[in-house]
Amino acid sequence: MRTLSISISELEFNKFGLTDEKLSFSELVEIINKELLKQNLRKSVDLAEKYKLSKMTMSEITDEVKATRRDAKGNS
């Protein structure tokens, strides 16, 4: 097995909730994936609010999905 050394700031160490200075690669990947998911969710919420999508009812969402699927079938 090989060892890789990565340096991060104290702020980053705390931000990611790290408690140990030694991690397996899979643990590091899991931590990074969780952070990326959080960032993408924040972006999605921001975009939904910006374009007023967050105010859509379930019925309106269902109608939009059906229309998109109809259009996709018509273009293939």
Backbone bond lengths (Angstrom), bond angles and torsions (degrees), N, CA, C in turn:
res aa  C-N    CA-C-N  psi(-1)  N-CA   C-N-CA  omega(-1)  CA-C   N-CA-C  phi
1 M - - - 1.452 - - 1.517 108.12 -
2 R 1.332 114.94 143.62 1.460 120.85 178.69 1.509 109.69 -101.94
3 T 1.328 115.24 155.42 1.456 121.13 178.70 1.513 108.86 -115.92
4 L 1.326 115.70 135.40 1.450 122.74 178.95 1.519 107.74 -120.37
5 S 1.307 116.40 133.07 1.459 120.79 179.87 1.524 109.42 -106.06
6 I 1.337 115.74 128.23 1.464 121.34 179.87 1.513 107.82 -126.11
7 S 1.326 116.06 132.55 1.462 120.09 178.55 1.522 110.09 -102.33
8 I 1.340 115.77 133.95 1.458 121.02 174.91 1.526 108.17 -135.36
9 S 1.307 114.50 158.82 1.464 119.12 -179.26 1.527 110.41 -73.69
10 E 1.305 115.81 163.73 1.468 121.50 176.89 1.534 109.67 -61.08
11 L 1.336 115.29 -37.91 1.460 120.71 178.81 1.528 110.68 -60.95
12 E 1.329 117.47 -47.13 1.462 121.79 178.38 1.529 111.36 -63.94
13 F 1.326 115.85 -40.54 1.458 121.50 179.53 1.528 109.67 -57.20
14 N 1.326 115.69 -46.13 1.466 120.99 179.93 1.522 111.75 -72.47
15 K 1.341 116.58 -39.58 1.466 121.33 -179.15 1.525 111.76 -57.43
16 F 1.304 116.88 -40.77 1.462 121.69 -178.37 1.525 112.65 -85.94
17 G 1.324 116.80 2.47 1.457 120.64 177.61 1.515 113.70 67.06
18 L 1.320 116.77 29.74 1.455 120.24 -179.67 1.525 110.05 -73.21
19 T 1.311 115.52 141.76 1.459 120.29 178.65 1.517 111.97 -124.03
20 D 1.298 116.14 -14.59 1.461 121.09 -177.88 1.521 109.07 -127.10
21 E 1.296 117.12 144.17 1.466 120.72 -179.40 1.519 112.77 -85.15
22 K 1.322 117.14 -5.01 1.459 120.51 177.45 1.515 108.56 -119.79
23 L 1.331 115.12 124.70 1.460 122.28 179.14 1.516 109.34 -131.26
24 S 1.308 115.30 152.31 1.458 118.24 170.69 1.528 107.09 -79.79
25 F 1.309 115.55 162.82 1.456 119.74 179.65 1.528 110.34 -61.01
26 S 1.328 116.86 -41.95 1.467 119.95 -179.42 1.530 111.30 -64.06
27 E 1.319 118.53 -34.52 1.466 121.21 176.03 1.526 110.75 -65.99
28 L 1.326 116.72 -42.17 1.457 121.03 178.14 1.528 110.99 -63.17
29 V 1.314 117.06 -44.31 1.466 121.92 178.67 1.528 109.90 -60.71
30 E 1.326 117.62 -42.76 1.456 121.30 179.35 1.529 111.08 -62.45
31 I 1.313 117.85 -42.89 1.469 122.05 178.78 1.526 110.33 -63.22
32 I 1.323 117.09 -44.29 1.470 121.34 179.86 1.525 110.10 -65.78
33 N 1.326 117.46 -42.75 1.470 120.76 179.01 1.522 111.52 -60.95
34 K 1.326 117.57 -41.81 1.468 120.97 178.65 1.526 110.47 -61.51
35 E 1.320 116.91 -42.39 1.463 120.22 -179.82 1.527 110.68 -66.65
36 L 1.323 117.45 -41.75 1.465 120.36 177.92 1.527 111.34 -63.77
37 L 1.320 116.98 -39.03 1.468 120.19 177.05 1.524 110.93 -62.91
38 K 1.322 116.96 -42.38 1.467 120.85 177.87 1.526 110.87 -61.65
39 Q 1.333 116.42 -44.70 1.461 120.29 179.93 1.526 111.04 -63.06
40 N 1.323 117.23 -43.06 1.465 120.75 179.93 1.524 111.46 -66.76
41 L 1.325 116.98 -36.92 1.459 119.79 177.29 1.528 110.32 -65.04
42 R 1.344 116.72 -42.43 1.464 120.17 177.30 1.522 111.12 -60.04
43 K 1.341 117.11 -43.28 1.464 121.26 178.72 1.525 110.89 -63.25
44 S 1.328 116.55 -41.42 1.467 120.76 179.84 1.524 111.03 -63.34
45 V 1.321 116.34 -43.11 1.463 120.14 178.99 1.520 110.05 -64.72
46 D 1.330 116.61 -43.69 1.469 120.25 178.67 1.527 111.36 -59.84
47 L 1.332 116.91 -44.33 1.469 120.49 179.15 1.529 111.27 -66.07
48 A 1.327 116.67 -40.31 1.468 120.13 178.69 1.521 110.45 -61.43
49 E 1.319 116.36 -40.19 1.463 119.66 178.29 1.526 110.89 -70.24
50 K 1.321 116.66 -41.13 1.462 120.80 -178.83 1.529 111.29 -60.73
51 Y 1.311 116.93 -43.04 1.459 121.16 -176.90 1.533 112.52 -97.83
52 K 1.319 116.12 15.15 1.470 122.74 175.90 1.529 113.40 62.49
53 L 1.317 116.78 19.76 1.458 119.81 178.72 1.522 111.64 -73.36
54 S 1.323 115.93 -23.74 1.459 119.69 -178.11 1.523 111.52 -70.07
55 K 1.324 117.23 -12.29 1.468 121.34 -179.77 1.526 112.38 -96.70
56 M 1.341 116.88 -0.51 1.463 120.29 -178.92 1.531 110.57 -71.35
57 T 1.332 115.47 143.72 1.463 120.34 175.33 1.530 108.64 -81.66
58 M 1.332 116.44 165.81 1.461 120.11 177.16 1.527 110.85 -61.10
59 S 1.310 116.52 -35.79 1.465 120.88 178.48 1.529 110.73 -63.74
60 E 1.326 117.21 -43.36 1.469 121.40 178.54 1.525 110.79 -64.63
61 I 1.327 116.17 -39.77 1.472 120.44 178.71 1.523 109.49 -64.19
62 T 1.319 116.43 -45.33 1.467 120.92 179.17 1.524 110.86 -59.36
63 D 1.315 116.68 -43.97 1.466 120.86 178.41 1.524 111.33 -61.41
64 E 1.324 117.44 -41.59 1.469 121.45 179.06 1.524 110.95 -64.16
65 V 1.331 116.71 -42.60 1.470 120.61 179.29 1.530 110.12 -63.13
66 K 1.321 116.41 -45.06 1.472 120.08 179.19 1.524 111.02 -60.97
67 A 1.330 117.05 -43.20 1.466 120.57 -179.86 1.522 110.70 -64.08
68 T 1.316 116.87 -41.08 1.468 120.53 179.71 1.522 110.51 -64.32
69 R 1.327 116.13 -42.96 1.469 119.79 178.33 1.529 111.40 -64.18
70 R 1.327 116.64 -40.34 1.473 120.88 177.56 1.518 110.43 -60.36
71 D 1.331 115.37 -46.52 1.473 120.98 179.78 1.523 111.14 -62.14
72 A 1.325 116.35 -40.01 1.461 120.85 -178.55 1.534 110.53 -65.62
73 K 1.321 116.75 -40.38 1.470 120.28 177.93 1.514 111.53 -66.87
74 G 1.323 116.93 -35.82 1.460 121.52 179.89 1.520 113.06 -70.47
75 N 1.345 117.11 -24.83 1.470 121.26 -178.03 1.524 113.17 -94.17
76 S 1.332 117.80 -2.43 1.471 117.49 -177.74 1.492 112.99 -100.37
